[in-house]
Amino acid sequence: MGRRARTKPNQTLTEQEVIEFCKSRLAKYKVPKSVVFILRFHAMPQAKC
């Protein structure tokens, strides 16, 4: 399962920074073992009733 997050313009993050942040706030079994960075989020159409 993946989660998305955005950074502020001109802000950089490393994989280790994200993992350490998660370790300080999540249960051990929920901390990701790896992190994938993407350049853009694509808008996904959502059906609304």
QUIQUIUR-V68808 format. One record per backbone hydrogen bond with DSSP energy under -0.5 kcal/mol. NH is the residue of the N-H (numbers start at 1). CO is the residue of the C=O. Records with the same first field share a line. If there is no record, write none. Layout:
NH->CO + CO
This chain:
11->8
18->14
19->15
20->16
21->17
22->18
23->19
24->20
25->21 + 22
26->22
30->27
31->27 + 28
